[in-house]
Amino acid sequence: MKVLFATYPMAFHTPGGGEIQLLAYEKHLPQHGVRVTLFDLWKPLFLEHDLVHFFSCVGGSVHLCHFVKQLGLPLVVSSSLWVTEETKHLYPCDEIRHQFLLADRVITNSEMEGETLARTLDLPREKFTKVLNGVDDLFFDPVPPDRFRDMFNVTGPFVLNVGNIEPRKNQLALIRAMKQMPELQLVLIGQARDPAYAQACREEAAGGQVKFLGPIAHTDPILRSAYAACEVFCLPSTLETPGLAALEAYAVGAPIAITEVGSTREYFGHASNVEFLDPASVPTIAEAIRTARNNKDRAPARSLDNARNLSWRNITGNLANAYSTLLSGK
């Protein structure tokens, strides 16, 4: 089976979880009998493939998807989207619905995501297929926390956030919450996807409590060391499905404070070292961090086993099955 992967043109300018997912699929699908080609604008080769898998529903994505269907090729779309009746006014839902109608399958990261999208966009539930998000095996290999501390001169206890700096990741509220805990530093790792928002974060952070480290490569052992060194990993996003960085922190064994908006409870609802927060409430962000920190010694050994079940090697087998089912017409 040959599958063509495509996404919107700017995706890898500031890569995030969706782009990591795409590359993880490319890496691991061949062991399940799927050959993957990354879309080349100059050599698209559409008709040399059995189907096209498009990642994202960013505005304008519908045009390439429409062209794929004109060619008569099966189309799979990864949504990675959390839209509800209360938030649908914030999204180009007519265009997204059109894109999903074109798709033969929409791949979601959870049952909750599929159910919510089907209901909110008035689409058949059977159009959506769950393939859980995964974690790279390298995050199961421990790296000493001192490597991160020594490299960046981080000496005291700190809260860690990993993600592109943009409104959805909600670092501004996190910075405000951290002011209630002056005994802790805040370390932000990620690119400034939204420069104006990043500048607002820097202005709010004036005073030295916050370190802005910029991006660290996903495969760099220093990132694993950062997860191991932190008191709490905090992801207070306005939504997550469920956040690859949270899965990575979970695999390393860090206590986690994470948004309750999205499909995070489907992944972490059973975990004793995960606290949920309301991203719209600075006090609840602070409280979740405090509680997670107090639970630091409660990180269960089984969290590593649960994370191993979400290894990309396992997850991509489910995606390969989804492709095969689509092509066989079942």
Contacts in CASP RR format, 6 or more apart in sequence:
PFRMAT RR
TARGET T0000
AUTHOR 0000-0000-0000
METHOD contacts of the structure
MODEL  1
MKVLFATYPMAFHTPGGGEIQLLAYEKHLPQHGVRVTLFDLWKPLFLEHD
LVHFFSCVGGSVHLCHFVKQLGLPLVVSSSLWVTEETKHLYPCDEIRHQF
LLADRVITNSEMEGETLARTLDLPREKFTKVLNGVDDLFFDPVPPDRFRD
MFNVTGPFVLNVGNIEPRKNQLALIRAMKQMPELQLVLIGQARDPAYAQA
CREEAAGGQVKFLGPIAHTDPILRSAYAACEVFCLPSTLETPGLAALEAY
AVGAPIAITEVGSTREYFGHASNVEFLDPASVPTIAEAIRTARNNKDRAP
ARSLDNARNLSWRNITGNLANAYSTLLSGK
1 33 0 8 1.000
1 34 0 8 1.000
1 35 0 8 1.000
1 50 0 8 1.000
1 320 0 8 1.000
1 323 0 8 1.000
1 324 0 8 1.000
1 327 0 8 1.000
2 34 0 8 1.000
2 35 0 8 1.000
2 36 0 8 1.000
2 37 0 8 1.000
2 48 0 8 1.000
2 49 0 8 1.000
2 50 0 8 1.000
3 29 0 8 1.000
3 34 0 8 1.000
3 35 0 8 1.000
3 36 0 8 1.000
3 37 0 8 1.000
3 49 0 8 1.000
3 50 0 8 1.000
3 51 0 8 1.000
3 52 0 8 1.000
3 53 0 8 1.000
3 323 0 8 1.000
4 36 0 8 1.000
4 37 0 8 1.000
4 39 0 8 1.000
4 44 0 8 1.000
4 45 0 8 1.000
4 46 0 8 1.000
4 49 0 8 1.000
4 51 0 8 1.000
4 52 0 8 1.000
4 53 0 8 1.000
5 22 0 8 1.000
5 25 0 8 1.000
5 26 0 8 1.000
5 36 0 8 1.000
5 37 0 8 1.000
5 38 0 8 1.000
5 39 0 8 1.000
5 53 0 8 1.000
5 55 0 8 1.000
6 39 0 8 1.000
6 52 0 8 1.000
6 53 0 8 1.000
6 54 0 8 1.000
6 55 0 8 1.000
6 64 0 8 1.000
7 19 0 8 1.000
7 22 0 8 1.000
7 39 0 8 1.000
7 54 0 8 1.000
7 55 0 8 1.000
7 56 0 8 1.000
8 56 0 8 1.000
8 58 0 8 1.000
8 59 0 8 1.000
8 60 0 8 1.000
8 61 0 8 1.000
9 41 0 8 1.000
11 18 0 8 1.000
11 19 0 8 1.000
11 55 0 8 1.000
11 56 0 8 1.000
11 58 0 8 1.000
12 19 0 8 1.000
14 164 0 8 1.000
14 191 0 8 1.000
14 192 0 8 1.000
14 193 0 8 1.000
16 163 0 8 1.000
16 164 0 8 1.000
16 244 0 8 1.000
17 243 0 8 1.000
17 244 0 8 1.000
17 245 0 8 1.000
18 55 0 8 1.000
18 56 0 8 1.000
18 78 0 8 1.000
18 80 0 8 1.000
18 244 0 8 1.000
19 55 0 8 1.000
20 218 0 8 1.000
20 244 0 8 1.000
21 55 0 8 1.000
21 78 0 8 1.000
21 80 0 8 1.000
21 133 0 8 1.000
21 134 0 8 1.000
21 244 0 8 1.000
22 55 0 8 1.000
22 78 0 8 1.000
24 134 0 8 1.000
24 136 0 8 1.000
24 312 0 8 1.000
24 316 0 8 1.000
25 36 0 8 1.000
25 53 0 8 1.000
25 312 0 8 1.000
25 316 0 8 1.000
25 319 0 8 1.000
26 36 0 8 1.000
26 38 0 8 1.000
27 312 0 8 1.000
28 312 0 8 1.000
28 313 0 8 1.000
28 315 0 8 1.000
28 316 0 8 1.000
29 35 0 8 1.000
29 36 0 8 1.000
29 316 0 8 1.000
29 317 0 8 1.000
29 319 0 8 1.000
29 320 0 8 1.000
30 36 0 8 1.000
31 313 0 8 1.000
31 316 0 8 1.000
32 316 0 8 1.000
32 317 0 8 1.000
32 319 0 8 1.000
32 320 0 8 1.000
33 320 0 8 1.000
34 319 0 8 1.000
34 320 0 8 1.000
34 323 0 8 1.000
37 45 0 8 1.000
37 48 0 8 1.000
37 49 0 8 1.000
46 52 0 8 1.000
46 68 0 8 1.000
46 71 0 8 1.000
46 73 0 8 1.000
47 71 0 8 1.000
47 73 0 8 1.000
49 73 0 8 1.000
50 73 0 8 1.000
50 74 0 8 1.000
50 323 0 8 1.000
50 327 0 8 1.000
51 73 0 8 1.000
51 74 0 8 1.000
51 75 0 8 1.000
51 76 0 8 1.000
51 104 0 8 1.000
51 323 0 8 1.000
51 326 0 8 1.000
51 327 0 8 1.000
52 68 0 8 1.000
52 73 0 8 1.000
52 74 0 8 1.000
52 75 0 8 1.000
52 76 0 8 1.000
53 76 0 8 1.000
53 77 0 8 1.000
53 78 0 8 1.000
53 107 0 8 1.000
54 61 0 8 1.000
54 64 0 8 1.000
54 65 0 8 1.000
54 68 0 8 1.000
54 75 0 8 1.000
54 76 0 8 1.000
54 77 0 8 1.000
54 78 0 8 1.000
54 103 0 8 1.000
55 77 0 8 1.000
55 78 0 8 1.000
55 80 0 8 1.000
56 78 0 8 1.000
56 80 0 8 1.000
57 77 0 8 1.000
57 79 0 8 1.000
57 81 0 8 1.000
57 95 0 8 1.000
57 96 0 8 1.000
57 99 0 8 1.000
57 100 0 8 1.000
59 92 0 8 1.000
59 95 0 8 1.000
60 95 0 8 1.000
61 99 0 8 1.000
62 95 0 8 1.000
62 98 0 8 1.000
62 99 0 8 1.000
62 102 0 8 1.000
65 75 0 8 1.000
65 77 0 8 1.000
65 99 0 8 1.000
65 102 0 8 1.000
65 103 0 8 1.000
66 102 0 8 1.000
68 75 0 8 1.000
68 102 0 8 1.000
69 75 0 8 1.000
69 102 0 8 1.000
74 104 0 8 1.000
74 326 0 8 1.000
74 327 0 8 1.000
75 102 0 8 1.000
75 103 0 8 1.000
75 104 0 8 1.000
76 103 0 8 1.000
76 104 0 8 1.000
76 105 0 8 1.000
76 106 0 8 1.000
76 107 0 8 1.000
76 322 0 8 1.000
76 323 0 8 1.000
76 326 0 8 1.000
77 99 0 8 1.000
77 100 0 8 1.000
77 102 0 8 1.000
77 103 0 8 1.000
77 105 0 8 1.000
77 106 0 8 1.000
77 107 0 8 1.000
78 106 0 8 1.000
78 107 0 8 1.000
79 100 0 8 1.000
79 106 0 8 1.000
79 107 0 8 1.000
79 108 0 8 1.000
79 113 0 8 1.000
79 114 0 8 1.000
79 117 0 8 1.000
79 128 0 8 1.000
80 108 0 8 1.000
80 109 0 8 1.000
80 241 0 8 1.000
81 91 0 8 1.000
81 96 0 8 1.000
81 113 0 8 1.000
81 117 0 8 1.000
81 241 0 8 1.000
82 113 0 8 1.000
82 116 0 8 1.000
82 239 0 8 1.000
82 240 0 8 1.000
82 241 0 8 1.000
82 261 0 8 1.000
82 262 0 8 1.000
82 263 0 8 1.000
83 90 0 8 1.000
83 91 0 8 1.000
83 93 0 8 1.000
83 96 0 8 1.000
83 116 0 8 1.000
83 117 0 8 1.000
83 120 0 8 1.000
83 121 0 8 1.000
84 116 0 8 1.000
84 120 0 8 1.000
85 120 0 8 1.000
88 120 0 8 1.000
93 120 0 8 1.000
93 121 0 8 1.000
96 121 0 8 1.000
97 121 0 8 1.000
97 122 0 8 1.000
97 123 0 8 1.000
100 106 0 8 1.000
100 117 0 8 1.000
100 121 0 8 1.000
100 123 0 8 1.000
100 127 0 8 1.000
101 123 0 8 1.000
103 127 0 8 1.000
104 326 0 8 1.000
105 127 0 8 1.000
105 128 0 8 1.000
105 129 0 8 1.000
105 322 0 8 1.000
105 326 0 8 1.000
106 114 0 8 1.000
106 117 0 8 1.000
106 127 0 8 1.000
106 128 0 8 1.000
106 129 0 8 1.000
107 128 0 8 1.000
107 129 0 8 1.000
107 130 0 8 1.000
107 131 0 8 1.000
107 319 0 8 1.000
107 322 0 8 1.000
108 114 0 8 1.000
108 117 0 8 1.000
108 128 0 8 1.000
108 129 0 8 1.000
108 130 0 8 1.000
108 131 0 8 1.000
108 241 0 8 1.000
109 130 0 8 1.000
109 131 0 8 1.000
109 132 0 8 1.000
109 133 0 8 1.000
109 241 0 8 1.000
109 242 0 8 1.000
109 263 0 8 1.000
110 130 0 8 1.000
110 132 0 8 1.000
110 241 0 8 1.000
110 242 0 8 1.000
110 263 0 8 1.000
110 266 0 8 1.000
110 267 0 8 1.000
111 130 0 8 1.000
111 266 0 8 1.000
112 262 0 8 1.000
112 263 0 8 1.000
112 265 0 8 1.000
112 266 0 8 1.000
113 128 0 8 1.000
113 130 0 8 1.000
113 241 0 8 1.000
113 262 0 8 1.000
113 263 0 8 1.000
114 125 0 8 1.000
114 128 0 8 1.000
114 130 0 8 1.000
115 125 0 8 1.000
115 128 0 8 1.000
117 123 0 8 1.000
117 128 0 8 1.000
118 124 0 8 1.000
118 125 0 8 1.000
118 127 0 8 1.000
118 128 0 8 1.000
129 322 0 8 1.000
131 315 0 8 1.000
131 318 0 8 1.000
131 319 0 8 1.000
131 322 0 8 1.000
132 267 0 8 1.000
132 310 0 8 1.000
132 315 0 8 1.000
132 318 0 8 1.000
133 241 0 8 1.000
133 242 0 8 1.000
133 243 0 8 1.000
133 244 0 8 1.000
133 247 0 8 1.000
133 267 0 8 1.000
133 310 0 8 1.000
133 315 0 8 1.000
134 244 0 8 1.000
134 247 0 8 1.000
134 310 0 8 1.000
134 311 0 8 1.000
134 312 0 8 1.000
134 315 0 8 1.000
135 244 0 8 1.000
135 247 0 8 1.000
135 248 0 8 1.000
135 250 0 8 1.000
135 251 0 8 1.000
135 307 0 8 1.000
135 310 0 8 1.000
135 311 0 8 1.000
135 312 0 8 1.000
136 218 0 8 1.000
136 219 0 8 1.000
136 248 0 8 1.000
136 311 0 8 1.000
136 312 0 8 1.000
137 311 0 8 1.000
137 312 0 8 1.000
137 313 0 8 1.000
138 219 0 8 1.000
138 224 0 8 1.000
139 224 0 8 1.000
139 227 0 8 1.000
139 248 0 8 1.000
139 251 0 8 1.000
139 252 0 8 1.000
139 307 0 8 1.000
140 251 0 8 1.000
140 304 0 8 1.000
140 307 0 8 1.000
140 308 0 8 1.000
141 224 0 8 1.000
142 224 0 8 1.000
142 228 0 8 1.000
142 252 0 8 1.000
143 221 0 8 1.000
143 222 0 8 1.000
143 224 0 8 1.000
143 225 0 8 1.000
143 228 0 8 1.000
144 225 0 8 1.000
144 228 0 8 1.000
145 225 0 8 1.000
145 228 0 8 1.000
145 229 0 8 1.000
146 225 0 8 1.000
146 229 0 8 1.000
147 221 0 8 1.000
147 222 0 8 1.000
147 225 0 8 1.000
148 154 0 8 1.000
148 222 0 8 1.000
148 225 0 8 1.000
148 226 0 8 1.000
148 228 0 8 1.000
148 229 0 8 1.000
149 155 0 8 1.000
149 225 0 8 1.000
149 229 0 8 1.000
151 222 0 8 1.000
152 187 0 8 1.000
152 211 0 8 1.000
152 213 0 8 1.000
154 185 0 8 1.000
154 187 0 8 1.000
154 211 0 8 1.000
154 229 0 8 1.000
156 185 0 8 1.000
157 183 0 8 1.000
157 184 0 8 1.000
157 185 0 8 1.000
157 231 0 8 1.000
158 184 0 8 1.000
158 185 0 8 1.000
158 186 0 8 1.000
158 187 0 8 1.000
158 211 0 8 1.000
158 229 0 8 1.000
158 230 0 8 1.000
158 231 0 8 1.000
159 174 0 8 1.000
159 178 0 8 1.000
159 181 0 8 1.000
159 184 0 8 1.000
159 185 0 8 1.000
159 186 0 8 1.000
159 187 0 8 1.000
159 230 0 8 1.000
159 231 0 8 1.000
159 232 0 8 1.000
159 233 0 8 1.000
159 234 0 8 1.000
159 289 0 8 1.000
160 187 0 8 1.000
160 189 0 8 1.000
160 226 0 8 1.000
160 227 0 8 1.000
160 229 0 8 1.000
160 230 0 8 1.000
160 232 0 8 1.000
160 233 0 8 1.000
160 234 0 8 1.000
160 249 0 8 1.000
160 254 0 8 1.000
161 169 0 8 1.000
161 171 0 8 1.000
161 174 0 8 1.000
161 186 0 8 1.000
161 187 0 8 1.000
161 188 0 8 1.000
161 189 0 8 1.000
161 233 0 8 1.000
161 234 0 8 1.000
161 235 0 8 1.000
161 236 0 8 1.000
162 189 0 8 1.000
162 190 0 8 1.000
162 223 0 8 1.000
162 226 0 8 1.000
162 227 0 8 1.000
162 233 0 8 1.000
162 235 0 8 1.000
162 245 0 8 1.000
162 248 0 8 1.000
162 249 0 8 1.000
163 169 0 8 1.000
163 188 0 8 1.000
163 189 0 8 1.000
163 190 0 8 1.000
163 191 0 8 1.000
163 245 0 8 1.000
164 190 0 8 1.000
164 191 0 8 1.000
164 192 0 8 1.000
164 193 0 8 1.000
165 171 0 8 1.000
165 188 0 8 1.000
165 190 0 8 1.000
165 191 0 8 1.000
165 192 0 8 1.000
165 193 0 8 1.000
165 194 0 8 1.000
165 197 0 8 1.000
165 198 0 8 1.000
165 201 0 8 1.000
166 193 0 8 1.000
166 194 0 8 1.000
166 197 0 8 1.000
166 198 0 8 1.000
167 194 0 8 1.000
167 197 0 8 1.000
167 238 0 8 1.000
168 237 0 8 1.000
168 238 0 8 1.000
168 239 0 8 1.000
169 235 0 8 1.000
169 236 0 8 1.000
169 237 0 8 1.000
170 236 0 8 1.000
170 237 0 8 1.000
170 238 0 8 1.000
170 259 0 8 1.000
170 279 0 8 1.000
171 188 0 8 1.000
171 201 0 8 1.000
171 236 0 8 1.000
172 197 0 8 1.000
172 200 0 8 1.000
172 201 0 8 1.000
172 204 0 8 1.000
173 236 0 8 1.000
173 279 0 8 1.000
173 280 0 8 1.000
173 282 0 8 1.000
173 285 0 8 1.000
174 186 0 8 1.000
174 234 0 8 1.000
174 236 0 8 1.000
174 285 0 8 1.000
175 186 0 8 1.000
175 201 0 8 1.000
175 204 0 8 1.000
175 205 0 8 1.000
175 210 0 8 1.000
176 204 0 8 1.000
176 282 0 8 1.000
177 236 0 8 1.000
177 282 0 8 1.000
177 283 0 8 1.000
177 285 0 8 1.000
177 286 0 8 1.000
177 289 0 8 1.000
178 184 0 8 1.000
178 186 0 8 1.000
178 209 0 8 1.000
178 210 0 8 1.000
178 286 0 8 1.000
178 289 0 8 1.000
179 209 0 8 1.000
180 283 0 8 1.000
180 286 0 8 1.000
181 286 0 8 1.000
181 289 0 8 1.000
181 290 0 8 1.000
182 209 0 8 1.000
184 209 0 8 1.000
184 231 0 8 1.000
184 289 0 8 1.000
185 209 0 8 1.000
185 210 0 8 1.000
185 211 0 8 1.000
186 205 0 8 1.000
186 209 0 8 1.000
186 210 0 8 1.000
186 211 0 8 1.000
187 210 0 8 1.000
187 211 0 8 1.000
187 213 0 8 1.000
187 226 0 8 1.000
187 230 0 8 1.000
188 201 0 8 1.000
188 210 0 8 1.000
188 211 0 8 1.000
188 212 0 8 1.000
188 213 0 8 1.000
188 214 0 8 1.000
189 213 0 8 1.000
189 214 0 8 1.000
189 215 0 8 1.000
189 216 0 8 1.000
189 223 0 8 1.000
189 226 0 8 1.000
190 213 0 8 1.000
190 214 0 8 1.000
190 215 0 8 1.000
190 216 0 8 1.000
191 214 0 8 1.000
191 215 0 8 1.000
192 198 0 8 1.000
192 214 0 8 1.000
201 210 0 8 1.000
201 212 0 8 1.000
202 212 0 8 1.000
205 212 0 8 1.000
216 222 0 8 1.000
216 223 0 8 1.000
216 226 0 8 1.000
217 223 0 8 1.000
223 248 0 8 1.000
224 248 0 8 1.000
224 252 0 8 1.000
227 233 0 8 1.000
227 248 0 8 1.000
227 249 0 8 1.000
227 252 0 8 1.000
227 253 0 8 1.000
227 254 0 8 1.000
228 252 0 8 1.000
228 253 0 8 1.000
228 254 0 8 1.000
230 249 0 8 1.000
230 254 0 8 1.000
231 255 0 8 1.000
231 293 0 8 1.000
231 296 0 8 1.000
232 254 0 8 1.000
232 255 0 8 1.000
232 256 0 8 1.000
232 257 0 8 1.000
232 289 0 8 1.000
232 292 0 8 1.000
232 293 0 8 1.000
232 296 0 8 1.000
233 245 0 8 1.000
233 246 0 8 1.000
233 249 0 8 1.000
233 254 0 8 1.000
233 255 0 8 1.000
233 256 0 8 1.000
233 257 0 8 1.000
234 256 0 8 1.000
234 257 0 8 1.000
234 258 0 8 1.000
234 285 0 8 1.000
234 288 0 8 1.000
234 289 0 8 1.000
234 292 0 8 1.000
235 243 0 8 1.000
235 245 0 8 1.000
235 246 0 8 1.000
235 256 0 8 1.000
235 257 0 8 1.000
235 258 0 8 1.000
235 259 0 8 1.000
236 257 0 8 1.000
236 258 0 8 1.000
236 259 0 8 1.000
236 277 0 8 1.000
236 279 0 8 1.000
236 285 0 8 1.000
237 243 0 8 1.000
237 259 0 8 1.000
237 261 0 8 1.000
237 279 0 8 1.000
238 259 0 8 1.000
238 261 0 8 1.000
238 279 0 8 1.000
238 280 0 8 1.000
239 259 0 8 1.000
239 261 0 8 1.000
239 262 0 8 1.000
240 246 0 8 1.000
240 258 0 8 1.000
240 259 0 8 1.000
240 261 0 8 1.000
240 262 0 8 1.000
240 263 0 8 1.000
240 264 0 8 1.000
241 262 0 8 1.000
241 263 0 8 1.000
242 258 0 8 1.000
242 262 0 8 1.000
242 263 0 8 1.000
242 264 0 8 1.000
242 266 0 8 1.000
242 267 0 8 1.000
242 268 0 8 1.000
243 264 0 8 1.000
246 256 0 8 1.000
246 258 0 8 1.000
246 264 0 8 1.000
246 267 0 8 1.000
246 268 0 8 1.000
247 267 0 8 1.000
247 307 0 8 1.000
247 310 0 8 1.000
249 256 0 8 1.000
250 256 0 8 1.000
250 268 0 8 1.000
250 271 0 8 1.000
250 274 0 8 1.000
250 303 0 8 1.000
250 306 0 8 1.000
250 307 0 8 1.000
251 303 0 8 1.000
251 304 0 8 1.000
251 307 0 8 1.000
251 308 0 8 1.000
253 273 0 8 1.000
253 299 0 8 1.000
253 303 0 8 1.000
253 304 0 8 1.000
254 273 0 8 1.000
254 299 0 8 1.000
255 273 0 8 1.000
255 274 0 8 1.000
255 275 0 8 1.000
255 292 0 8 1.000
255 293 0 8 1.000
255 295 0 8 1.000
255 296 0 8 1.000
255 298 0 8 1.000
255 299 0 8 1.000
256 268 0 8 1.000
256 271 0 8 1.000
256 273 0 8 1.000
256 274 0 8 1.000
256 275 0 8 1.000
256 292 0 8 1.000
257 274 0 8 1.000
257 275 0 8 1.000
257 276 0 8 1.000
257 277 0 8 1.000
257 285 0 8 1.000
257 288 0 8 1.000
257 289 0 8 1.000
257 291 0 8 1.000
257 292 0 8 1.000
258 264 0 8 1.000
258 268 0 8 1.000
258 274 0 8 1.000
258 275 0 8 1.000
258 276 0 8 1.000
258 277 0 8 1.000
258 288 0 8 1.000
259 276 0 8 1.000
259 277 0 8 1.000
259 278 0 8 1.000
259 279 0 8 1.000
260 276 0 8 1.000
260 277 0 8 1.000
260 278 0 8 1.000
260 279 0 8 1.000
261 279 0 8 1.000
264 276 0 8 1.000
265 276 0 8 1.000
268 274 0 8 1.000
268 276 0 8 1.000
269 276 0 8 1.000
270 306 0 8 1.000
271 300 0 8 1.000
271 303 0 8 1.000
271 306 0 8 1.000
272 295 0 8 1.000
272 298 0 8 1.000
272 299 0 8 1.000
272 300 0 8 1.000
273 292 0 8 1.000
273 295 0 8 1.000
273 296 0 8 1.000
273 298 0 8 1.000
273 299 0 8 1.000
273 300 0 8 1.000
273 303 0 8 1.000
274 292 0 8 1.000
275 288 0 8 1.000
275 289 0 8 1.000
275 291 0 8 1.000
275 292 0 8 1.000
275 295 0 8 1.000
276 288 0 8 1.000
277 284 0 8 1.000
277 285 0 8 1.000
277 287 0 8 1.000
277 288 0 8 1.000
278 284 0 8 1.000
278 285 0 8 1.000
279 285 0 8 1.000
END
